[in-house]
Amino acid sequence: LFLFTNITSVNRFSRRTTTRPSRCLRVFGEHCGDFDLFTTPSRTPSTTMGSLSAADLEQIRTFLLESEDDEVQTEILNAGTTAGADTHWLLYCGTLVFFMQAGFAMLCAGSVRAKNVKNIMLKNLLDACVGALGFWSLGYGVAYGKYRDGNELIGSSMFFLTGQFERKDTFHSFFFQFAFAATAATIVSGAVAERCGMLAYAGYSWFLTAFVYPVVVHWVWSDKGFLSAFKTEPLYNVGTVDFAGCGVVHMVGGAAAGIGAYVLGPRIGRFDPSTPPEEFRGHSAPLTVLGTFILWVGWYGFNPGSTLAIVGADEVAAKVAVTTTLAAASGGVTNMLIHFQIAKRLSDDKHGIYDVAETCNGVLAGLVSITAACAVVEPWAACVIGVIGAVFYTAGSRLLVSLKIDDAVNAAPVHYFAGAWGLIAPGLFARGLNMRAAYGNHRTGLFYGGNGTMLAVQLLAFVAITIWVAVTMFPFFALLKVLGVFRVAEEDEMLGLDESKHGGSAHPGPHPPRGAER
């Protein structure tokens, strides 16, 4: 049973396949003519398992557990060990990804003004709470549920983890995928910081994790989605290469962040010429750096963990850890130098500054940029991708400022703009050997002799994801604004949300009495 459960899991996520029938399958095929498909060399266990009924699987299970063949019993024991190792891998990596919530909380807390720290941290906490309920109730079913043969656009079963969930799927899979959903939701918190209403934010978090994000997951990561690389016949024989979620996670969250900031409007005085920009800078560089390091550590669950197994995928996971590291490093250094030159040109004395916050955002832009291509590119390409990711981040940040869209922590430039570049990158840098290891095919990017079909699919995914988030999140945010719940009152915003909504400042010490001149 462990052996077959493991094979079914591998087939579901399509990260690795078995081409040699096991001793268990051969023995069963030799004794049961009805199952002679197992002995056909051209067919693999992962493909034949999907055609068997529950009664067939129970018959196989009973037969194998009662077998006196030593090799069969050894395989069953080994398969159980393999399944346990893979389960532990997903739980471990899922925990690292979930710990990124702490990183986002610290990063956002350090990037806002001191009078709004409690508020932004509570919103990060709500992302985990509301996101868990949203993904449990509808999200996972929309992402991976299949009624009968399923469809290419949306999942339709396993809501509330019911519908014989334990026979069809695994709890460790749900836990790992939930951690990703929570990450997509929490990206928005910083963009709308210091003026967004709490009820509206909780509603957004549920809507994104229960519906908007899971639909994109179904498109790209399920074995039925129209953009999926894991379909029997993927689009242009390659599908979308988004190994850990440049498009699925970061573009979805980043686009929602930018749309939310636009509909909500800027903070009071943010683009007022008489108000110096320094008044809106984050209050704690240490918290910003701490949050960045926590997120960087969490990315080692995010990217390597997306192998979804460790036995047989250990070399891929190890290489992913290296490409992730190099992209982060190159992005951080590049963005520090870019903003040094920008500060130098804008200053009266022509002296630049080494901006800590922008270096952190460069690291994050590099991490986001490599997320799609981390398993299919070489280390040198990871460095290039990180460098260009920092450029896309800076361009996106300056574009939003020119449009007077107030993204308090530059969430949209980091996640949407760098994420869009990262989604395109496999179409240029994917190497055939790496594609074979991670996806089971030899398709290559343009720079390795590819004919451009992979790049075309990546661009199609970029357009589809952007349009989907826009047509769902813009009306949702606009409705919240019309209902009058999206933004806090002006006097509350001026006083600070910690004082007006949460009973006082996050920082201990003497404070002016309520209503006093500040």
C-alpha positions in Angstrom: 0.0 0.0 0.0 2.8 2.4 0.8 4.5 1.6 -2.5 1.4 2.4 -4.5 0.5 5.4 -2.5 3.9 6.8 -3.2 3.7 6.1 -6.9 0.3 7.8 -7.0 1.7 10.8 -5.2 4.6 11.1 -7.6 2.3 10.9 -10.6 0.0 13.6 -9.1 2.7 16.2 -8.9 4.7 15.0 -11.9 8.0 15.9 -10.3 9.6 12.5 -11.0 8.5 9.2 -12.6 9.4 5.6 -12.4 10.1 3.8 -15.7 10.9 0.3 -14.4 8.1 -1.9 -13.1 8.9 -2.8 -9.5 9.1 -6.4 -8.3 5.7 -5.9 -6.6 4.1 -5.0 -9.9 5.8 -7.8 -11.8 4.8 -10.4 -9.3 1.2 -9.3 -9.2 1.1 -9.2 -13.0 2.4 -12.7 -13.3 -0.3 -14.0 -11.0 -3.3 -11.9 -12.2 -3.9 -11.8 -15.9 -6.4 -9.0 -15.5 -3.5 -6.8 -14.6 -1.1 -7.8 -17.3 -0.7 -4.1 -18.2 1.9 -3.9 -15.4 4.2 -6.2 -17.3 4.1 -4.1 -20.5 7.6 -2.5 -20.8 6.3 0.6 -22.5 4.0 1.5 -19.7 5.1 2.8 -16.3 3.5 2.3 -12.8 2.7 6.0 -12.6 0.6 5.9 -15.7 -1.2 2.6 -15.1 -2.0 3.4 -11.5 -4.4 6.2 -12.6 -6.5 3.7 -14.5 -7.2 1.4 -11.5 -10.4 1.5 -9.4 -10.4 1.5 -5.6 -11.4 -2.2 -5.7 -8.4 -3.0 -7.9 -6.1 -1.2 -5.5 -7.5 -3.0 -2.5 -7.0 -6.3 -4.3 -3.4 -5.4 -5.1 -2.8 -4.4 -1.5 -4.1 -7.6 -0.1 -2.1 -9.7 -2.5 1.2 -8.0 -1.9 0.9 -7.9 1.9 0.3 -11.7 1.9 3.1 -12.4 -0.6 5.9 -14.7 0.6 8.3 -13.1 -1.9 11.2 -11.6 0.0 11.9 -9.0 -2.6 8.3 -7.9 -2.6 8.3 -7.4 1.2 11.6 -5.5 0.9 10.2 -3.2 -1.7 7.1 -2.5 0.5 9.4 -1.7 3.5 11.6 0.6 1.3 8.5 2.3 -0.2 7.2 3.0 3.3 10.5 4.6 4.2 10.6 6.6 1.0 7.0 7.8 1.6 7.9 8.8 5.2 11.0 10.7 4.0 9.1 12.6 1.4 6.3 13.4 3.9 8.9 14.8 6.3 10.5 16.8 3.5 7.2 18.5 2.7 6.4 19.2 6.3 9.8 20.6 7.0 9.8 22.8 3.9 6.2 23.8 4.5 7.2 25.0 8.0 10.0 27.1 6.5 7.6 28.6 4.1 5.1 29.3 6.8 7.9 30.9 8.9 8.2 33.5 6.1 5.0 35.0 7.7 7.3 36.2 10.5 9.7 37.6 8.0 6.9 39.6 6.3 5.7 40.8 9.7 9.2 42.1 10.7 9.9 43.6 7.2 6.6 45.4 7.2 6.9 46.5 10.8 10.3 48.0 10.1 9.1 49.7 6.9 6.1 51.6 8.3 6.1 54.5 10.7 6.2 53.8 14.4 2.5 54.8 14.9 1.3 51.9 12.7 3.4 48.9 13.9 0.7 47.0 15.8 -1.7 47.4 12.9 0.5 46.0 10.2 1.6 43.1 12.4 -2.0 42.1 13.2 -2.7 42.2 9.5 0.2 39.8 8.9 -1.2 37.6 11.6 -4.7 37.7 10.0 -3.2 36.5 6.7 -2.2 33.3 8.3 -5.5 32.8 10.2 -7.9 33.8 7.5 -5.8 32.3 4.8 -5.8 28.9 6.5 -9.6 29.0 6.7 -10.0 30.2 3.1 -7.7 27.6 1.6 -9.2 24.8 3.7 -12.8 25.7 2.9 -12.6 26.4 -0.9 -9.0 27.1 -2.0 -7.5 23.6 -2.1 -10.5 22.2 -3.9 -10.4 25.0 -6.4 -6.7 24.4 -6.9 -6.4 20.6 -7.0 -9.9 19.1 -6.7 -11.1 17.0 -9.7 -14.7 16.0 -10.2 -14.6 13.0 -12.5 -12.0 14.0 -15.1 -11.7 17.6 -14.0 -11.4 20.6 -16.3 -8.7 23.0 -17.4 -9.9 26.1 -15.6 -10.9 25.3 -12.0 -11.0 22.5 -9.5 -14.3 21.2 -8.3 -14.0 18.8 -5.4 -12.4 18.2 -2.0 -13.8 21.4 -0.5 -13.3 21.5 3.3 -11.0 18.5 2.7 -14.0 16.2 2.3 -15.1 13.9 -0.5 -12.8 11.0 0.5 -9.9 13.4 0.7 -7.6 10.9 2.5 -8.0 8.4 -0.3 -7.4 10.9 -3.0 -4.8 13.2 -1.5 -2.5 13.8 1.5 -2.6 16.1 4.5 1.1 17.0 4.1 0.3 18.2 0.6 -2.4 20.4 1.9 -0.1 21.9 4.6 2.6 22.7 2.1 0.3 24.3 -0.4 -1.5 26.3 2.4 1.9 27.9 3.3 2.2 29.1 -0.3 -1.3 30.5 -0.3 -0.7 32.4 2.9 2.5 33.9 1.3 0.5 35.1 -1.7 -2.0 36.8 0.6 0.4 38.5 2.9 2.2 40.3 0.0 -0.6 42.8 -0.1 -0.4 43.9 3.6 2.6 46.2 3.1 1.3 47.9 0.0 -1.9 49.1 1.7 -0.3 49.7 5.1 -1.1 52.7 7.4 -4.6 53.4 6.0 -6.5 50.1 5.2 -9.4 49.0 7.3 -9.1 45.8 9.2 -12.4 44.2 8.1 -11.7 45.0 4.5 -8.2 43.4 4.8 -9.6 40.2 6.3 -12.1 40.0 3.5 -9.5 40.4 0.9 -7.3 37.8 2.5 -10.1 35.2 2.4 -11.1 36.1 -1.2 -7.5 35.7 -2.5 -6.7 32.4 -0.7 -10.1 30.8 -1.3 -10.6 31.8 -5.0 -8.2 34.1 -6.9 -4.9 32.4 -6.1 -6.2 28.8 -6.2 -7.5 29.3 -9.8 -4.0 30.2 -10.9 -2.6 27.2 -9.1 -5.0 25.0 -11.0 -4.0 26.5 -14.3 -0.2 26.0 -13.7 0.4 23.3 -11.1 -2.5 20.8 -11.4 -2.3 18.0 -13.9 -5.4 19.4 -15.7 -4.8 23.2 -16.0 -4.5 24.6 -19.4 -1.1 26.1 -18.7 0.2 23.1 -16.8 3.5 21.4 -17.7 2.2 18.3 -16.0 -0.7 17.6 -18.4 -0.6 14.5 -20.5 -0.4 16.8 -23.5 0.9 20.2 -22.3 0.6 23.3 -24.3 3.2 23.3 -27.1 4.5 20.1 -25.5 6.1 22.1 -22.7 3.5 24.0 -20.6 4.4 26.8 -18.2 7.7 26.4 -16.3 7.1 27.9 -13.0 8.8 25.6 -10.6 8.1 27.4 -7.3 5.7 30.2 -8.2 7.0 33.4 -9.8 3.7 33.7 -11.6 1.5 31.6 -9.4 2.5 33.2 -6.0 4.4 36.4 -6.5 2.7 37.9 -9.6 -0.7 37.1 -8.1 0.2 38.7 -4.7 2.1 41.6 -6.3 -0.6 42.5 -8.8 -3.2 42.4 -6.0 -0.9 44.7 -4.0 -0.6 47.2 -6.8 -4.3 47.2 -7.5 -5.2 47.6 -3.9 -2.8 50.5 -3.4 -4.2 52.2 -6.5 -7.9 51.9 -5.5 -7.2 52.8 -1.8 -5.2 55.9 -2.7 -2.0 57.3 -1.2 -1.4 58.0 2.5 -2.3 61.6 3.5 0.5 63.8 2.4 2.5 61.2 0.6 2.7 63.1 -2.7 2.3 66.5 -1.3 5.2 68.7 -2.4 5.3 70.4 0.9 5.8 67.1 2.8 9.3 65.8 2.7 9.6 62.1 1.7 11.6 61.3 4.8 8.4 61.6 6.9 7.2 58.3 5.3 10.3 56.3 5.7 10.2 53.1 7.8 11.0 53.6 11.5 13.3 50.5 12.1 16.1 49.4 9.8 17.0 46.5 12.2 13.4 45.0 11.8 13.7 45.4 8.0 17.0 43.5 7.9 15.7 40.9 10.3 12.6 40.3 8.1 14.7 40.1 5.0 17.0 37.4 6.5 14.0 35.4 7.7 12.4 35.6 4.3 15.7 34.5 2.7 15.8 31.4 5.0 12.2 30.7 4.2 13.0 30.6 0.5 15.0 27.5 1.1 11.7 25.8 1.9 9.9 27.7 -0.9 12.2 26.7 -3.8 13.9 23.4 -2.9 10.7 22.2 -1.3 8.9 22.5 -4.6 10.5 19.3 -5.7 7.6 17.9 -3.5 9.8 14.9 -2.7 13.4 14.3 -1.6 14.0 10.7 -2.4 15.1 10.7 -6.0 14.9 14.5 -6.2 17.7 15.3 -3.8 20.1 16.5 -6.5 17.5 18.8 -8.0 16.7 20.3 -4.5 20.4 20.9 -3.8 20.9 22.7 -7.1 17.8 24.8 -6.5 19.3 25.9 -3.1 22.4 27.1 -4.9 20.6 29.0 -7.7 18.4 30.6 -5.1 21.4 31.8 -3.0 23.2 33.3 -6.0 20.1 35.1 -7.3 19.5 36.7 -3.9 23.1 37.8 -3.5 23.4 39.3 -7.0 20.1 41.1 -6.6 21.1 42.6 -3.3 24.4 43.9 -4.5 23.0 45.2 -7.8 20.2 47.1 -6.1 22.5 48.6 -3.6 24.7 50.0 -6.3 21.8 51.2 -8.4 20.3 53.2 -5.6 23.7 54.5 -4.6 24.0 56.1 -8.1 20.4 57.4 -7.9 21.0 59.0 -4.6 24.3 60.5 -5.8 22.6 62.1 -8.8 19.7 63.5 -6.8 21.8 64.9 -3.9 23.1 68.5 -3.8 26.6 67.5 -2.9 26.7 64.5 -5.3 27.4 62.0 -2.6 25.5 58.8 -2.7 24.3 56.6 0.2 24.2 52.9 0.7 20.6 52.4 1.4 19.9 49.4 3.7 16.2 49.1 2.8 16.9 49.1 -0.9 19.6 46.5 -0.5 17.0 44.3 1.3 14.5 44.9 -1.5 17.2 43.9 -4.0 17.7 40.6 -2.2 14.0 40.0 -2.2 13.8 40.9 -5.9 16.5 38.4 -6.7 14.7 35.7 -4.7 11.5 36.4 -6.4 13.1 36.4 -9.9 14.7 33.0 -9.5 11.6 31.3 -8.2 10.3 30.0 -11.6 13.6 29.0 -13.1 15.5 27.8 -10.0 15.5 24.1 -11.0 16.2 24.6 -14.7 19.0 27.1 -15.0 22.8 27.0 -14.3 24.4 29.0 -11.4 25.8 31.7 -13.8 22.3 32.2 -15.2 20.9 32.6 -11.6 23.3 35.5 -11.1 22.1 37.2 -14.3 18.5 36.6 -13.4 19.1 38.2 -10.0 20.8 41.3 -11.5 18.0 41.8 -14.0 15.4 41.3 -11.2 16.9 44.2 -9.3 16.6 46.3 -12.5 12.9 45.3 -12.9 12.2 46.1 -9.3 13.7 49.6 -9.5 11.9 50.3 -12.8 8.6 49.2 -11.2 9.2 51.3 -8.1 9.8 54.4 -10.0 6.9 53.8 -12.3 4.5 53.6 -9.3 5.8 56.8 -7.9 5.4 58.5 -11.2 1.8 57.3 -11.3 1.3 58.4 -7.6 0.5 54.9 -6.5 1.6 54.7 -2.9 3.0 51.2 -2.2 4.3 51.6 1.4 6.8 48.8 1.3 7.3 48.4 -2.5 5.5 45.1 -2.5 4.3 45.3 -6.1 7.7 46.2 -7.6 9.3 43.3 -5.6 6.7 40.7 -6.3 4.9 41.6 -9.5 7.6 43.3 -11.6 10.5 41.1 -10.5 8.1 38.1 -10.6 7.1 38.9 -14.2 10.7 38.9 -15.2 11.3 35.7 -13.3 8.4 34.0 -15.1 9.9 34.9 -18.5 13.4 33.9 -17.5 13.0 30.1 -18.1 12.1 30.8 -21.7 15.6 32.2 -22.1 17.9 30.4 -19.7 16.4 26.9 -19.3 18.9 24.1 -20.0 17.8 20.8 -21.4 19.6 18.7 -18.8 18.0 20.6 -16.0 14.6 20.4 -17.7 15.0 16.6 -17.9 15.8 16.3 -14.2 12.9 18.6 -13.0 10.2 18.2 -15.7 11.1 15.0 -17.6 11.6 16.7 -21.0 14.5 18.2 -22.9 12.9 21.5 -23.9 15.3 24.4 -23.8 15.3 28.2 -23.5 16.1 30.5 -26.3 19.8 30.9 -25.2 20.3 27.1 -25.4 18.9 26.7 -28.9 15.2 26.6 -28.1 12.8 27.6 -30.9 10.9 30.1 -28.8 7.9 27.9 -27.9 8.8 27.9 -24.2 9.2 31.6 -24.2 5.8 32.0 -25.9 4.1 29.9 -23.2 5.8 31.8 -20.4 4.5 35.1 -22.0 1.0 33.6 -22.3 1.1 32.7 -18.6 2.2 36.3 -17.8 -0.7 37.8 -19.7 -3.3 35.3 -18.3 -2.3 35.8 -14.7 -2.2 39.5 -15.0 -5.6 39.7 -16.6 -7.1 37.3 -14.1 -6.0 39.2 -11.0 -7.0 42.5 -12.6 -10.6 41.4 -13.4 -11.1 39.8 -10.0 -9.3 42.1 -7.6 -10.1 45.5 -9.0 -13.9 45.1 -8.7 -13.4 43.6 -5.3 -11.3 46.5 -4.0 -13.6 49.0 -5.7 -16.7 47.4 -4.0 -15.0 47.7 -0.6 -14.3 51.4 -1.3 -17.9 52.0 -2.3 -19.1 50.4 0.8 -16.9 52.7 2.9 -14.9 49.9 4.6 -11.7 50.0 2.7 -10.1 53.0 4.3 -9.9 54.2 7.9 -11.2 57.7 8.8 -8.8 60.6 8.2 -8.4 61.4 11.9 -7.5 57.8 12.7 -4.9 57.8 9.9 -3.4 61.0 11.1 -3.2 59.9 14.7 -1.9 56.5 13.8 -3.7 53.2 13.7 -2.0 51.9 16.8 -3.4 54.6 19.0 -6.8 54.8 17.2 -7.5 51.1 16.7 -5.2 49.0 19.0 -5.1 50.7 22.3 -1.7 52.4 22.1 1.8 52.3 20.6 3.7 49.1 20.0 6.8 50.7 21.7 6.8 51.0 25.5 7.6 54.3 27.1 6.0 57.7 27.8 3.6 59.0 25.1 1.7 62.2 24.7 -1.9 62.0 26.0 -4.6 61.2 23.5 -5.6 64.4 21.6 -2.4 66.2 22.5 -0.4 68.0 19.8 2.0 65.5 18.1 
